[in-house]
Amino acid sequence: MKNVTLVLATILLAGCGSITPQYDTRFGDAVRQARMAQTLNPNAGTTPVAVGTLDGRTAREASDRYQETYKAPPPVVNVINIGGSLRGQ
């Protein structure tokens, strides 16, 4: 009975061990790489110069266009039938 208990305890403790240390060291790398690829200026908080600034006229027109979308939203497009007919032909 002692040997059976010892074997069962060994088997149960083996399940607690990590068998993928090489995967765990790289966990989250894809997310970090994607975030860095999408960041325009990683040092934006440390530099006083704004990146990608617009001149006044362009910024005003963009803001006006943005505001107009709330007053008169664009028409809804029906996209039910993309790539084929409804009859299956």
Backbone as XML, in Angstrom:
<?xml version="1.0"?>
<chain id="A" units="angstrom">
  <residue number="1" name="MET">
    <atom name="N" x="0.824" y="-1.193" z="0.000"/>
    <atom name="CA" x="0.000" y="0.000" z="0.000"/>
    <atom name="C" x="0.868" y="1.256" z="0.000"/>
  </residue>
  <residue number="2" name="LYS">
    <atom name="N" x="1.990" y="1.202" z="0.671"/>
    <atom name="CA" x="2.902" y="2.340" z="0.735"/>
    <atom name="C" x="3.489" y="2.636" z="-0.652"/>
  </residue>
  <residue number="3" name="ASN">
    <atom name="N" x="3.805" y="1.586" z="-1.372"/>
    <atom name="CA" x="4.372" y="1.771" z="-2.716"/>
    <atom name="C" x="3.341" y="2.368" z="-3.684"/>
  </residue>
  <residue number="4" name="VAL">
    <atom name="N" x="2.091" y="1.942" z="-3.564"/>
    <atom name="CA" x="1.036" y="2.467" z="-4.425"/>
    <atom name="C" x="0.829" y="3.948" z="-4.137"/>
  </residue>
  <residue number="5" name="THR">
    <atom name="N" x="0.834" y="4.320" z="-2.880"/>
    <atom name="CA" x="0.677" y="5.714" z="-2.498"/>
    <atom name="C" x="1.845" y="6.551" z="-3.017"/>
  </residue>
  <residue number="6" name="LEU">
    <atom name="N" x="3.043" y="6.027" z="-2.933"/>
    <atom name="CA" x="4.233" y="6.717" z="-3.415"/>
    <atom name="C" x="4.167" y="6.914" z="-4.930"/>
  </residue>
  <residue number="7" name="VAL">
    <atom name="N" x="3.742" y="5.902" z="-5.652"/>
    <atom name="CA" x="3.643" y="5.992" z="-7.107"/>
    <atom name="C" x="2.560" y="7.007" z="-7.498"/>
  </residue>
  <residue number="8" name="LEU">
    <atom name="N" x="1.413" y="6.968" z="-6.826"/>
    <atom name="CA" x="0.348" y="7.918" z="-7.129"/>
    <atom name="C" x="0.759" y="9.350" z="-6.809"/>
  </residue>
  <residue number="9" name="ALA">
    <atom name="N" x="1.450" y="9.535" z="-5.703"/>
    <atom name="CA" x="1.918" y="10.877" z="-5.344"/>
    <atom name="C" x="2.924" y="11.383" z="-6.373"/>
  </residue>
  <residue number="10" name="THR">
    <atom name="N" x="3.783" y="10.514" z="-6.869"/>
    <atom name="CA" x="4.771" y="10.891" z="-7.881"/>
    <atom name="C" x="4.075" y="11.287" z="-9.179"/>
  </residue>
  <residue number="11" name="ILE">
    <atom name="N" x="3.072" y="10.521" z="-9.571"/>
    <atom name="CA" x="2.340" y="10.824" z="-10.800"/>
    <atom name="C" x="1.597" y="12.155" z="-10.665"/>
  </residue>
  <residue number="12" name="LEU">
    <atom name="N" x="0.969" y="12.370" z="-9.523"/>
    <atom name="CA" x="0.240" y="13.625" z="-9.320"/>
    <atom name="C" x="1.179" y="14.823" z="-9.285"/>
  </residue>
  <residue number="13" name="LEU">
    <atom name="N" x="2.323" y="14.697" z="-8.680"/>
    <atom name="CA" x="3.283" y="15.799" z="-8.627"/>
    <atom name="C" x="3.922" y="16.058" z="-9.988"/>
  </residue>
  <residue number="14" name="ALA">
    <atom name="N" x="4.004" y="15.041" z="-10.827"/>
    <atom name="CA" x="4.574" y="15.232" z="-12.163"/>
    <atom name="C" x="3.693" y="16.159" z="-12.991"/>
  </residue>
  <residue number="15" name="GLY">
    <atom name="N" x="2.393" y="16.187" z="-12.731"/>
    <atom name="CA" x="1.491" y="17.079" z="-13.451"/>
    <atom name="C" x="1.712" y="18.541" z="-13.113"/>
  </residue>
  <residue number="16" name="CYS">
    <atom name="N" x="2.371" y="18.833" z="-12.007"/>
    <atom name="CA" x="2.617" y="20.215" z="-11.604"/>
    <atom name="C" x="3.858" y="20.802" z="-12.275"/>
  </residue>
  <residue number="17" name="GLY">
    <atom name="N" x="4.669" y="19.969" z="-12.873"/>
    <atom name="CA" x="5.903" y="20.452" z="-13.494"/>
    <atom name="C" x="5.643" y="21.096" z="-14.836"/>
  </residue>
  <residue number="18" name="SER">
    <atom name="N" x="6.478" y="22.039" z="-15.213"/>
    <atom name="CA" x="6.350" y="22.719" z="-16.502"/>
    <atom name="C" x="7.106" y="21.929" z="-17.559"/>
  </residue>
  <residue number="19" name="ILE">
    <atom name="N" x="6.431" y="21.653" z="-18.655"/>
    <atom name="CA" x="7.094" y="20.913" z="-19.728"/>
    <atom name="C" x="7.355" y="21.805" z="-20.933"/>
  </residue>
  <residue number="20" name="THR">
    <atom name="N" x="6.999" y="23.084" z="-20.853"/>
    <atom name="CA" x="7.180" y="23.992" z="-21.985"/>
    <atom name="C" x="7.905" y="25.273" z="-21.572"/>
  </residue>
  <residue number="21" name="PRO">
    <atom name="N" x="9.093" y="25.198" z="-21.027"/>
    <atom name="CA" x="9.762" y="26.444" z="-20.622"/>
    <atom name="C" x="10.142" y="27.315" z="-21.815"/>
  </residue>
  <residue number="22" name="GLN">
    <atom name="N" x="10.437" y="26.715" z="-22.979"/>
    <atom name="CA" x="10.792" y="27.526" z="-24.143"/>
    <atom name="C" x="9.606" y="28.323" z="-24.658"/>
  </residue>
  <residue number="23" name="TYR">
    <atom name="N" x="8.380" y="27.826" z="-24.488"/>
    <atom name="CA" x="7.200" y="28.582" z="-24.899"/>
    <atom name="C" x="6.900" y="29.696" z="-23.902"/>
  </residue>
  <residue number="24" name="ASP">
    <atom name="N" x="7.055" y="29.421" z="-22.649"/>
    <atom name="CA" x="6.730" y="30.400" z="-21.622"/>
    <atom name="C" x="7.652" y="31.616" z="-21.671"/>
  </residue>
  <residue number="25" name="THR">
    <atom name="N" x="8.883" y="31.453" z="-22.107"/>
    <atom name="CA" x="9.803" y="32.594" z="-22.159"/>
    <atom name="C" x="9.426" y="33.567" z="-23.265"/>
  </residue>
  <residue number="26" name="ARG">
    <atom name="N" x="8.730" y="33.088" z="-24.290"/>
    <atom name="CA" x="8.339" y="33.951" z="-25.404"/>
    <atom name="C" x="6.859" y="34.327" z="-25.355"/>
  </residue>
  <residue number="27" name="PHE">
    <atom name="N" x="6.183" y="34.035" z="-24.281"/>
    <atom name="CA" x="4.752" y="34.308" z="-24.177"/>
    <atom name="C" x="4.486" y="35.801" z="-24.268"/>
  </residue>
  <residue number="28" name="GLY">
    <atom name="N" x="3.630" y="36.223" z="-25.188"/>
    <atom name="CA" x="3.279" y="37.618" z="-25.353"/>
    <atom name="C" x="4.131" y="38.378" z="-26.349"/>
  </residue>
  <residue number="29" name="ASP">
    <atom name="N" x="5.122" y="37.740" z="-26.941"/>
    <atom name="CA" x="5.988" y="38.430" z="-27.902"/>
    <atom name="C" x="5.213" y="38.932" z="-29.112"/>
  </residue>
  <residue number="30" name="ALA">
    <atom name="N" x="4.273" y="38.154" z="-29.605"/>
    <atom name="CA" x="3.504" y="38.564" z="-30.785"/>
    <atom name="C" x="2.692" y="39.819" z="-30.497"/>
  </residue>
  <residue number="31" name="VAL">
    <atom name="N" x="2.123" y="39.902" z="-29.312"/>
    <atom name="CA" x="1.338" y="41.083" z="-28.953"/>
    <atom name="C" x="2.254" y="42.299" z="-28.819"/>
  </residue>
  <residue number="32" name="ARG">
    <atom name="N" x="3.391" y="42.129" z="-28.193"/>
    <atom name="CA" x="4.332" y="43.248" z="-28.052"/>
    <atom name="C" x="4.839" y="43.716" z="-29.415"/>
  </residue>
  <residue number="33" name="GLN">
    <atom name="N" x="5.132" y="42.786" z="-30.325"/>
    <atom name="CA" x="5.601" y="43.162" z="-31.659"/>
    <atom name="C" x="4.514" y="43.882" z="-32.443"/>
  </residue>
  <residue number="34" name="ALA">
    <atom name="N" x="3.275" y="43.428" z="-32.348"/>
    <atom name="CA" x="2.170" y="44.086" z="-33.050"/>
    <atom name="C" x="1.936" y="45.489" z="-32.505"/>
  </residue>
  <residue number="35" name="ARG">
    <atom name="N" x="2.028" y="45.648" z="-31.187"/>
    <atom name="CA" x="1.839" y="46.971" z="-30.587"/>
    <atom name="C" x="2.935" y="47.931" z="-31.036"/>
  </residue>
  <residue number="36" name="MET">
    <atom name="N" x="4.167" y="47.463" z="-31.089"/>
    <atom name="CA" x="5.266" y="48.326" z="-31.523"/>
    <atom name="C" x="5.145" y="48.674" z="-33.004"/>
  </residue>
  <residue number="37" name="ALA">
    <atom name="N" x="4.649" y="47.742" z="-33.821"/>
    <atom name="CA" x="4.481" y="48.009" z="-35.246"/>
    <atom name="C" x="3.393" y="49.048" z="-35.490"/>
  </residue>
  <residue number="38" name="GLN">
    <atom name="N" x="2.436" y="49.169" z="-34.586"/>
    <atom name="CA" x="1.333" y="50.105" z="-34.748"/>
    <atom name="C" x="1.577" y="51.442" z="-34.062"/>
  </residue>
  <residue number="39" name="THR">
    <atom name="N" x="2.689" y="51.571" z="-33.356"/>
    <atom name="CA" x="2.996" y="52.809" z="-32.645"/>
    <atom name="C" x="3.755" y="53.742" z="-33.573"/>
  </residue>
  <residue number="40" name="LEU">
    <atom name="N" x="3.210" y="54.936" z="-33.798"/>
    <atom name="CA" x="3.827" y="55.890" z="-34.709"/>
    <atom name="C" x="5.136" y="56.439" z="-34.143"/>
  </residue>
  <residue number="41" name="ASN">
    <atom name="N" x="5.116" y="56.837" z="-32.879"/>
    <atom name="CA" x="6.304" y="57.389" z="-32.246"/>
    <atom name="C" x="6.410" y="56.816" z="-30.837"/>
  </residue>
  <residue number="42" name="PRO">
    <atom name="N" x="7.289" y="55.820" z="-30.628"/>
    <atom name="CA" x="7.402" y="55.213" z="-29.301"/>
    <atom name="C" x="7.878" y="56.184" z="-28.221"/>
  </residue>
  <residue number="43" name="ASN">
    <atom name="N" x="8.559" y="57.259" z="-28.601"/>
    <atom name="CA" x="9.078" y="58.227" z="-27.630"/>
    <atom name="C" x="8.213" y="59.478" z="-27.567"/>
  </residue>
  <residue number="44" name="ALA">
    <atom name="N" x="6.937" y="59.367" z="-27.844"/>
    <atom name="CA" x="6.071" y="60.537" z="-27.913"/>
    <atom name="C" x="5.963" y="61.257" z="-26.575"/>
  </residue>
  <residue number="45" name="GLY">
    <atom name="N" x="6.020" y="60.548" z="-25.480"/>
    <atom name="CA" x="5.899" y="61.195" z="-24.181"/>
    <atom name="C" x="7.142" y="61.929" z="-23.748"/>
  </residue>
  <residue number="46" name="THR">
    <atom name="N" x="8.267" y="61.637" z="-24.368"/>
    <atom name="CA" x="9.523" y="62.267" z="-23.951"/>
    <atom name="C" x="9.948" y="63.402" z="-24.862"/>
  </residue>
  <residue number="47" name="THR">
    <atom name="N" x="9.337" y="63.521" z="-26.043"/>
    <atom name="CA" x="9.715" y="64.584" z="-26.971"/>
    <atom name="C" x="8.599" y="65.614" z="-27.067"/>
  </residue>
  <residue number="48" name="PRO">
    <atom name="N" x="8.937" y="66.908" z="-27.104"/>
    <atom name="CA" x="7.903" y="67.945" z="-27.167"/>
    <atom name="C" x="7.327" y="68.151" z="-28.567"/>
  </residue>
  <residue number="49" name="VAL">
    <atom name="N" x="7.958" y="67.637" z="-29.614"/>
    <atom name="CA" x="7.507" y="67.865" z="-30.983"/>
    <atom name="C" x="6.410" y="66.864" z="-31.335"/>
  </residue>
  <residue number="50" name="ALA">
    <atom name="N" x="5.301" y="67.354" z="-31.829"/>
    <atom name="CA" x="4.201" y="66.483" z="-32.228"/>
    <atom name="C" x="4.522" y="65.834" z="-33.572"/>
  </residue>
  <residue number="51" name="VAL">
    <atom name="N" x="4.151" y="64.564" z="-33.712"/>
    <atom name="CA" x="4.403" y="63.828" z="-34.940"/>
    <atom name="C" x="3.131" y="63.814" z="-35.768"/>
  </residue>
  <residue number="52" name="GLY">
    <atom name="N" x="3.255" y="64.081" z="-37.053"/>
    <atom name="CA" x="2.113" y="64.011" z="-37.939"/>
    <atom name="C" x="1.134" y="65.150" z="-37.749"/>
  </residue>
  <residue number="53" name="THR">
    <atom name="N" x="1.623" y="66.353" z="-37.524"/>
    <atom name="CA" x="0.721" y="67.487" z="-37.310"/>
    <atom name="C" x="0.119" y="67.946" z="-38.630"/>
  </residue>
  <residue number="54" name="LEU">
    <atom name="N" x="-1.030" y="68.581" z="-38.549"/>
    <atom name="CA" x="-1.723" y="69.111" z="-39.715"/>
    <atom name="C" x="-1.696" y="70.624" z="-39.680"/>
  </residue>
  <residue number="55" name="ASP">
    <atom name="N" x="-1.788" y="71.228" z="-40.855"/>
    <atom name="CA" x="-1.926" y="72.677" z="-40.871"/>
    <atom name="C" x="-3.361" y="73.022" z="-40.466"/>
  </residue>
  <residue number="56" name="GLY">
    <atom name="N" x="-3.618" y="74.274" z="-40.165"/>
    <atom name="CA" x="-4.911" y="74.688" z="-39.627"/>
    <atom name="C" x="-6.082" y="74.417" z="-40.550"/>
  </residue>
  <residue number="57" name="ARG">
    <atom name="N" x="-5.913" y="74.690" z="-41.831"/>
    <atom name="CA" x="-7.014" y="74.503" z="-42.786"/>
    <atom name="C" x="-7.395" y="73.034" z="-42.911"/>
  </residue>
  <residue number="58" name="THR">
    <atom name="N" x="-6.410" y="72.169" z="-43.042"/>
    <atom name="CA" x="-6.677" y="70.734" z="-43.177"/>
    <atom name="C" x="-7.336" y="70.184" z="-41.919"/>
  </residue>
  <residue number="59" name="ALA">
    <atom name="N" x="-6.859" y="70.597" z="-40.770"/>
    <atom name="CA" x="-7.440" y="70.125" z="-39.513"/>
    <atom name="C" x="-8.888" y="70.590" z="-39.365"/>
  </residue>
  <residue number="60" name="ARG">
    <atom name="N" x="-9.175" y="71.848" z="-39.726"/>
    <atom name="CA" x="-10.540" y="72.357" z="-39.639"/>
    <atom name="C" x="-11.468" y="71.596" z="-40.576"/>
  </residue>
  <residue number="61" name="GLU">
    <atom name="N" x="-11.046" y="71.350" z="-41.811"/>
    <atom name="CA" x="-11.886" y="70.634" z="-42.769"/>
    <atom name="C" x="-12.124" y="69.192" z="-42.329"/>
  </residue>
  <residue number="62" name="ALA">
    <atom name="N" x="-11.112" y="68.560" z="-41.782"/>
    <atom name="CA" x="-11.287" y="67.194" z="-41.286"/>
    <atom name="C" x="-12.258" y="67.167" z="-40.119"/>
  </residue>
  <residue number="63" name="SER">
    <atom name="N" x="-12.140" y="68.139" z="-39.243"/>
    <atom name="CA" x="-13.050" y="68.217" z="-38.104"/>
    <atom name="C" x="-14.477" y="68.495" z="-38.561"/>
  </residue>
  <residue number="64" name="ASP">
    <atom name="N" x="-14.641" y="69.384" z="-39.535"/>
    <atom name="CA" x="-15.978" y="69.674" z="-40.063"/>
    <atom name="C" x="-16.594" y="68.439" z="-40.704"/>
  </residue>
  <residue number="65" name="ARG">
    <atom name="N" x="-15.802" y="67.712" z="-41.504"/>
    <atom name="CA" x="-16.305" y="66.489" z="-42.131"/>
    <atom name="C" x="-16.709" y="65.467" z="-41.085"/>
  </residue>
  <residue number="66" name="TYR">
    <atom name="N" x="-15.925" y="65.367" z="-40.034"/>
    <atom name="CA" x="-16.224" y="64.432" z="-38.941"/>
    <atom name="C" x="-17.532" y="64.798" z="-38.260"/>
  </residue>
  <residue number="67" name="GLN">
    <atom name="N" x="-17.732" y="66.086" z="-37.994"/>
    <atom name="CA" x="-18.955" y="66.542" z="-37.346"/>
    <atom name="C" x="-20.172" y="66.348" z="-38.240"/>
  </residue>
  <residue number="68" name="GLU">
    <atom name="N" x="-20.017" y="66.522" z="-39.547"/>
    <atom name="CA" x="-21.125" y="66.357" z="-40.484"/>
    <atom name="C" x="-21.630" y="64.919" z="-40.535"/>
  </residue>
  <residue number="69" name="THR">
    <atom name="N" x="-20.797" y="63.941" z="-40.240"/>
    <atom name="CA" x="-21.240" y="62.546" z="-40.277"/>
    <atom name="C" x="-22.273" y="62.272" z="-39.199"/>
  </residue>
  <residue number="70" name="TYR">
    <atom name="N" x="-22.282" y="63.064" z="-38.132"/>
    <atom name="CA" x="-23.277" y="62.880" z="-37.087"/>
    <atom name="C" x="-24.594" y="63.579" z="-37.442"/>
  </residue>
  <residue number="71" name="LYS">
    <atom name="N" x="-24.523" y="64.640" z="-38.221"/>
    <atom name="CA" x="-25.739" y="65.347" z="-38.625"/>
    <atom name="C" x="-26.482" y="64.585" z="-39.714"/>
  </residue>
  <residue number="72" name="ALA">
    <atom name="N" x="-25.760" y="64.109" z="-40.697"/>
    <atom name="CA" x="-26.347" y="63.352" z="-41.801"/>
    <atom name="C" x="-25.463" y="62.140" z="-42.063"/>
  </residue>
  <residue number="73" name="PRO">
    <atom name="N" x="-25.726" y="61.038" z="-41.398"/>
    <atom name="CA" x="-24.875" y="59.860" z="-41.588"/>
    <atom name="C" x="-24.944" y="59.356" z="-43.025"/>
  </residue>
  <residue number="74" name="PRO">
    <atom name="N" x="-23.883" y="58.705" z="-43.484"/>
    <atom name="CA" x="-23.881" y="58.192" z="-44.846"/>
    <atom name="C" x="-24.955" y="57.118" z="-45.021"/>
  </residue>
  <residue number="75" name="PRO">
    <atom name="N" x="-25.439" y="56.918" z="-46.246"/>
    <atom name="CA" x="-26.486" y="55.923" z="-46.460"/>
    <atom name="C" x="-25.995" y="54.515" z="-46.151"/>
  </residue>
  <residue number="76" name="VAL">
    <atom name="N" x="-26.920" y="53.693" z="-45.693"/>
    <atom name="CA" x="-26.590" y="52.315" z="-45.366"/>
    <atom name="C" x="-26.467" y="51.517" z="-46.650"/>
  </residue>
  <residue number="77" name="VAL">
    <atom name="N" x="-25.432" y="50.696" z="-46.747"/>
    <atom name="CA" x="-25.199" y="49.878" z="-47.925"/>
    <atom name="C" x="-25.648" y="48.454" z="-47.622"/>
  </residue>
  <residue number="78" name="ASN">
    <atom name="N" x="-26.413" y="47.876" z="-48.506"/>
    <atom name="CA" x="-26.885" y="46.510" z="-48.343"/>
    <atom name="C" x="-25.790" y="45.555" z="-48.809"/>
  </residue>
  <residue number="79" name="VAL">
    <atom name="N" x="-25.242" y="44.758" z="-47.915"/>
    <atom name="CA" x="-24.143" y="43.859" z="-48.249"/>
    <atom name="C" x="-24.518" y="42.390" z="-48.072"/>
  </residue>
  <residue number="80" name="ILE">
    <atom name="N" x="-25.802" y="42.083" z="-48.197"/>
    <atom name="CA" x="-26.244" y="40.699" z="-48.003"/>
    <atom name="C" x="-25.744" y="39.805" z="-49.121"/>
  </residue>
  <residue number="81" name="ASN">
    <atom name="N" x="-25.686" y="40.292" z="-50.334"/>
    <atom name="CA" x="-25.415" y="39.461" z="-51.489"/>
    <atom name="C" x="-24.008" y="39.686" z="-52.025"/>
  </residue>
  <residue number="82" name="ILE">
    <atom name="N" x="-23.009" y="39.452" z="-51.230"/>
    <atom name="CA" x="-21.631" y="39.629" z="-51.675"/>
    <atom name="C" x="-21.152" y="38.327" z="-52.317"/>
  </residue>
  <residue number="83" name="GLY">
    <atom name="N" x="-20.689" y="38.414" z="-53.537"/>
    <atom name="CA" x="-20.042" y="37.287" z="-54.193"/>
    <atom name="C" x="-20.963" y="36.241" z="-54.798"/>
  </residue>
  <residue number="84" name="GLY">
    <atom name="N" x="-22.218" y="36.490" z="-54.960"/>
    <atom name="CA" x="-23.076" y="35.486" z="-55.581"/>
    <atom name="C" x="-24.518" y="35.908" z="-55.559"/>
  </residue>
  <residue number="85" name="SER">
    <atom name="N" x="-25.339" y="35.083" z="-56.141"/>
    <atom name="CA" x="-26.742" y="35.393" z="-56.178"/>
    <atom name="C" x="-27.470" y="34.687" z="-55.036"/>
  </residue>
  <residue number="86" name="LEU">
    <atom name="N" x="-28.665" y="35.118" z="-54.759"/>
    <atom name="CA" x="-29.457" y="34.501" z="-53.687"/>
    <atom name="C" x="-30.036" y="33.159" z="-54.112"/>
  </residue>
  <residue number="87" name="ARG">
    <atom name="N" x="-30.103" y="32.898" z="-55.431"/>
    <atom name="CA" x="-30.685" y="31.652" z="-55.925"/>
    <atom name="C" x="-29.678" y="30.510" z="-55.914"/>
  </residue>
  <residue number="88" name="GLY">
    <atom name="N" x="-28.419" y="30.782" z="-55.599"/>
    <atom name="CA" x="-27.402" y="29.724" z="-55.553"/>
    <atom name="C" x="-26.843" y="29.357" z="-56.898"/>
  </residue>
  <residue number="89" name="GLN">
    <atom name="N" x="-26.950" y="30.244" z="-57.891"/>
    <atom name="CA" x="-26.420" y="29.941" z="-59.228"/>
    <atom name="C" x="-25.118" y="30.641" z="-59.455"/>
  </residue>
</chain>
